[in-house]
Amino acid sequence: MFETFEFETLTAPQASVFFALLIGALFGVMAQISKFCFRRAIVGEDRRAAAGVWFTALAVAVIGTQASVAAGWITFDDHRFMVSELPVLAIVAGGLLFGAGMVLTRGCISRLTVLAGSGNLRAAIVLVVFALVAHMTLKGVLAPVRTTLGSVTVDMGDAITLASLPGGAWLWTALLALGALTLVLRSGNRASSLILAVLIGLLVPLAWVGTGFILYDDFDPIAMESLSFTSPAADTLFWSIASTSISPGFGTGLLGGVVLGSLAASLIFGGFQWQSFDSPRQTGRYMLGASLMGVGGVLAGGCTLGAGLSGVPTLSVAAILAIVMIAVGAKLAQALLSQDVSADAAPSTKPHPLPAE
């Protein structure tokens, strides 16, 4: 469709960067205001309210994405989520590692990207380490780990998507949306928070349609993408150190837009504050968490947004397995940390404060 716009100086890949900047900025603003985070929805002290926001966005994303498929604007037939050979070991291991990592850093990578824009230096450093380790896992010294685990597969055939199961796409879309909305009804959120969640959810199909339909160009094709942070973080790192050799892509624009959007929101609404590490021990904990998320995000095929908020709406079994394992990894890590804190605190009644997000 892009060729019908008759741009003379702007190609589809270039247009995708500006489009991603817009999508990222909108997400950054709304995620900063709503404190949108999957970790908080799973193990946070306010997890009921946080889950209401996150699952509202998921329900909207599922409905919007499948409506776009039904309209014929996009298709996921050739998307990486629909490869019939399911790398089950990589997804399970990656999900567990990512979930554990986001507990150690007290935020999923999307939340930390937003926090980086609001002056949180802990989050900014975690983002850099995450991008570095993710790139190492994709194309560097950790790539053998990825290929070895990825070689253990299960042939799912057509069952790699819920759309092929009895009832078809719309039945499973309805079930996923209703399941998410059930959690929303129990969350007790204010209408303003849920409105922001709806708008965040709409960004997912908007990005799918934008890259897969509006910006589609037979002569200069781009990948169909939506909200994701693992590959974009690695791509942004590589582009930042070799920008004279490679051009920015959708992921680079998305990441930059999120940081700019959260910066603007924090300055306008008074949330900007410089923050850093309190101790060497805390630094080590965050670096370990960032590394686990970097490896885990690549192995699982995405983060809480790439595999979760954007992946689940494709009805991919791989994406659903990934987000479930991320949640399991977070729960296990939180349980282990709670036991350690209880053991350390046994001789004393002084509480052990956790670092703020």
LINJODA-V217741 format. One record per residue. N is the residue number from 1. OMEGA is omega in whole degrees, 0 to 359 (* if undefined). BURIAL is + if it has 24 or more other C-alpha atoms within 12 Angstrom, else -. Layout:
# LINJODA-V217741
n:N omega:OMEGA burial:BURIAL
n:N omega:OMEGA burial:BURIAL
This chain:
# LINJODA-V217741
n:1 omega:186 burial:-
n:2 omega:183 burial:+
n:3 omega:180 burial:-
n:4 omega:178 burial:-
n:5 omega:176 burial:-
n:6 omega:173 burial:-
n:7 omega:181 burial:-
n:8 omega:185 burial:-
n:9 omega:184 burial:-
n:10 omega:178 burial:-
n:11 omega:179 burial:+
n:12 omega:176 burial:+
n:13 omega:178 burial:+
n:14 omega:179 burial:+
n:15 omega:181 burial:+
n:16 omega:179 burial:+
n:17 omega:178 burial:+
n:18 omega:177 burial:+
n:19 omega:179 burial:+
n:20 omega:176 burial:+
n:21 omega:179 burial:+
n:22 omega:179 burial:+
n:23 omega:181 burial:+
n:24 omega:180 burial:+
n:25 omega:178 burial:+
n:26 omega:178 burial:+
n:27 omega:181 burial:+
n:28 omega:179 burial:+
n:29 omega:186 burial:+
n:30 omega:178 burial:+
n:31 omega:176 burial:+
n:32 omega:182 burial:+
n:33 omega:185 burial:+
n:34 omega:184 burial:+
n:35 omega:183 burial:+
n:36 omega:182 burial:+
n:37 omega:180 burial:+
n:38 omega:179 burial:+
n:39 omega:179 burial:+
n:40 omega:181 burial:+
n:41 omega:183 burial:+
n:42 omega:186 burial:+
n:43 omega:181 burial:+
n:44 omega:178 burial:+
n:45 omega:178 burial:-
n:46 omega:189 burial:-
n:47 omega:180 burial:+
n:48 omega:179 burial:+
n:49 omega:180 burial:+
n:50 omega:178 burial:+
n:51 omega:178 burial:+
n:52 omega:179 burial:+
n:53 omega:184 burial:+
n:54 omega:184 burial:+
n:55 omega:170 burial:+
n:56 omega:178 burial:+
n:57 omega:180 burial:+
n:58 omega:180 burial:+
n:59 omega:179 burial:+
n:60 omega:180 burial:+
n:61 omega:179 burial:+
n:62 omega:182 burial:+
n:63 omega:182 burial:+
n:64 omega:181 burial:+
n:65 omega:181 burial:+
n:66 omega:173 burial:+
n:67 omega:177 burial:+
n:68 omega:176 burial:+
n:69 omega:181 burial:+
n:70 omega:179 burial:-
n:71 omega:179 burial:-
n:72 omega:181 burial:-
n:73 omega:182 burial:+
n:74 omega:173 burial:+
n:75 omega:180 burial:+
n:76 omega:184 burial:+
n:77 omega:183 burial:-
n:78 omega:181 burial:-
n:79 omega:182 burial:-
n:80 omega:178 burial:+
n:81 omega:186 burial:+
n:82 omega:175 burial:+
n:83 omega:188 burial:+
n:84 omega:179 burial:-
n:85 omega:184 burial:+
n:86 omega:178 burial:+
n:87 omega:193 burial:+
n:88 omega:182 burial:+
n:89 omega:179 burial:+
n:90 omega:182 burial:+
n:91 omega:180 burial:+
n:92 omega:180 burial:+
n:93 omega:181 burial:+
n:94 omega:178 burial:+
n:95 omega:179 burial:+
n:96 omega:180 burial:+
n:97 omega:181 burial:+
n:98 omega:180 burial:+
n:99 omega:178 burial:+
n:100 omega:181 burial:+
n:101 omega:182 burial:+
n:102 omega:173 burial:+
n:103 omega:179 burial:+
n:104 omega:180 burial:+
n:105 omega:180 burial:+
n:106 omega:176 burial:+
n:107 omega:172 burial:+
n:108 omega:189 burial:+
n:109 omega:176 burial:+
n:110 omega:178 burial:+
n:111 omega:181 burial:+
n:112 omega:176 burial:+
n:113 omega:177 burial:+
n:114 omega:180 burial:+
n:115 omega:179 burial:+
n:116 omega:179 burial:+
n:117 omega:181 burial:+
n:118 omega:175 burial:+
n:119 omega:181 burial:+
n:120 omega:183 burial:+
n:121 omega:174 burial:+
n:122 omega:182 burial:+
n:123 omega:181 burial:+
n:124 omega:180 burial:+
n:125 omega:176 burial:+
n:126 omega:180 burial:+
n:127 omega:179 burial:+
n:128 omega:180 burial:+
n:129 omega:177 burial:+
n:130 omega:181 burial:+
n:131 omega:180 burial:+
n:132 omega:182 burial:+
n:133 omega:177 burial:+
n:134 omega:179 burial:+
n:135 omega:176 burial:+
n:136 omega:181 burial:+
n:137 omega:179 burial:+
n:138 omega:190 burial:+
n:139 omega:186 burial:-
n:140 omega:188 burial:-
n:141 omega:179 burial:-
n:142 omega:180 burial:-
n:143 omega:177 burial:-
n:144 omega:176 burial:-
n:145 omega:180 burial:+
n:146 omega:183 burial:+
n:147 omega:180 burial:-
n:148 omega:179 burial:-
n:149 omega:181 burial:+
n:150 omega:181 burial:+
n:151 omega:178 burial:-
n:152 omega:187 burial:-
n:153 omega:174 burial:-
n:154 omega:180 burial:-
n:155 omega:182 burial:-
n:156 omega:183 burial:-
n:157 omega:179 burial:-
n:158 omega:183 burial:-
n:159 omega:177 burial:+
n:160 omega:176 burial:+
n:161 omega:178 burial:+
n:162 omega:181 burial:+
n:163 omega:181 burial:+
n:164 omega:182 burial:-
n:165 omega:179 burial:-
n:166 omega:182 burial:-
n:167 omega:176 burial:-
n:168 omega:187 burial:-
n:169 omega:186 burial:+
n:170 omega:176 burial:+
n:171 omega:182 burial:-
n:172 omega:173 burial:+
n:173 omega:180 burial:+
n:174 omega:180 burial:+
n:175 omega:179 burial:-
n:176 omega:181 burial:+
n:177 omega:180 burial:+
n:178 omega:177 burial:-
n:179 omega:178 burial:-
n:180 omega:182 burial:+
n:181 omega:175 burial:+
n:182 omega:177 burial:-
n:183 omega:181 burial:+
n:184 omega:183 burial:+
n:185 omega:180 burial:-
n:186 omega:189 burial:-
n:187 omega:181 burial:+
n:188 omega:181 burial:-
n:189 omega:173 burial:+
n:190 omega:182 burial:-
n:191 omega:181 burial:-
n:192 omega:179 burial:-
n:193 omega:181 burial:+
n:194 omega:177 burial:+
n:195 omega:176 burial:-
n:196 omega:179 burial:+
n:197 omega:177 burial:+
n:198 omega:181 burial:+
n:199 omega:176 burial:+
n:200 omega:179 burial:+
n:201 omega:180 burial:+
n:202 omega:179 burial:+
n:203 omega:182 burial:+
n:204 omega:177 burial:+
n:205 omega:177 burial:+
n:206 omega:179 burial:+
n:207 omega:178 burial:+
n:208 omega:182 burial:+
n:209 omega:180 burial:+
n:210 omega:182 burial:+
n:211 omega:184 burial:+
n:212 omega:182 burial:+
n:213 omega:185 burial:+
n:214 omega:182 burial:+
n:215 omega:180 burial:+
n:216 omega:181 burial:+
n:217 omega:181 burial:+
n:218 omega:186 burial:-
n:219 omega:180 burial:-
n:220 omega:188 burial:-
n:221 omega:173 burial:-
n:222 omega:178 burial:+
n:223 omega:175 burial:+
n:224 omega:187 burial:+
n:225 omega:174 burial:+
n:226 omega:182 burial:+
n:227 omega:180 burial:+
n:228 omega:184 burial:+
n:229 omega:184 burial:+
n:230 omega:178 burial:+
n:231 omega:177 burial:+
n:232 omega:179 burial:+
n:233 omega:178 burial:+
n:234 omega:179 burial:+
n:235 omega:180 burial:+
n:236 omega:177 burial:+
n:237 omega:181 burial:+
n:238 omega:180 burial:+
n:239 omega:183 burial:+
n:240 omega:180 burial:-
n:241 omega:180 burial:-
n:242 omega:186 burial:-
n:243 omega:178 burial:-
n:244 omega:182 burial:-
n:245 omega:182 burial:-
n:246 omega:180 burial:-
n:247 omega:176 burial:-
n:248 omega:179 burial:+
n:249 omega:181 burial:+
n:250 omega:183 burial:+
n:251 omega:179 burial:+
n:252 omega:177 burial:+
n:253 omega:181 burial:+
n:254 omega:182 burial:+
n:255 omega:178 burial:+
n:256 omega:179 burial:+
n:257 omega:180 burial:+
n:258 omega:180 burial:+
n:259 omega:180 burial:+
n:260 omega:180 burial:+
n:261 omega:180 burial:+
n:262 omega:176 burial:+
n:263 omega:180 burial:+
n:264 omega:181 burial:+
n:265 omega:181 burial:+
n:266 omega:178 burial:+
n:267 omega:183 burial:-
n:268 omega:185 burial:-
n:269 omega:173 burial:-
n:270 omega:181 burial:-
n:271 omega:183 burial:+
n:272 omega:180 burial:-
n:273 omega:176 burial:-
n:274 omega:179 burial:-
n:275 omega:178 burial:-
n:276 omega:182 burial:+
n:277 omega:181 burial:+
n:278 omega:185 burial:-
n:279 omega:175 burial:-
n:280 omega:180 burial:-
n:281 omega:178 burial:-
n:282 omega:178 burial:-
n:283 omega:179 burial:-
n:284 omega:179 burial:-
n:285 omega:181 burial:+
n:286 omega:179 burial:+
n:287 omega:176 burial:+
n:288 omega:179 burial:+
n:289 omega:178 burial:+
n:290 omega:180 burial:+
n:291 omega:178 burial:+
n:292 omega:178 burial:+
n:293 omega:179 burial:+
n:294 omega:177 burial:+
n:295 omega:184 burial:+
n:296 omega:180 burial:+
n:297 omega:178 burial:+
n:298 omega:181 burial:+
n:299 omega:183 burial:+
n:300 omega:181 burial:+
n:301 omega:179 burial:+
n:302 omega:180 burial:+
n:303 omega:180 burial:+
n:304 omega:174 burial:+
n:305 omega:183 burial:+
n:306 omega:179 burial:+
n:307 omega:184 burial:+
n:308 omega:187 burial:+
n:309 omega:179 burial:+
n:310 omega:185 burial:+
n:311 omega:181 burial:+
n:312 omega:179 burial:+
n:313 omega:175 burial:+
n:314 omega:184 burial:+
n:315 omega:179 burial:+
n:316 omega:176 burial:+
n:317 omega:179 burial:+
n:318 omega:180 burial:+
n:319 omega:180 burial:+
n:320 omega:178 burial:+
n:321 omega:182 burial:+
n:322 omega:183 burial:+
n:323 omega:176 burial:+
n:324 omega:181 burial:+
n:325 omega:175 burial:+
n:326 omega:178 burial:+
n:327 omega:179 burial:+
n:328 omega:179 burial:+
n:329 omega:178 burial:+
n:330 omega:180 burial:+
n:331 omega:181 burial:+
n:332 omega:180 burial:+
n:333 omega:179 burial:+
n:334 omega:179 burial:+
n:335 omega:180 burial:-
n:336 omega:179 burial:-
n:337 omega:179 burial:-
n:338 omega:177 burial:-
n:339 omega:180 burial:-
n:340 omega:179 burial:-
n:341 omega:180 burial:-
n:342 omega:180 burial:-
n:343 omega:180 burial:-
n:344 omega:185 burial:-
n:345 omega:185 burial:-
n:346 omega:181 burial:-
n:347 omega:186 burial:-
n:348 omega:177 burial:-
n:349 omega:180 burial:-
n:350 omega:182 burial:-
n:351 omega:177 burial:-
n:352 omega:183 burial:-
n:353 omega:174 burial:-
n:354 omega:179 burial:-
n:355 omega:178 burial:-
n:356 omega:178 burial:-
n:357 omega:* burial:+
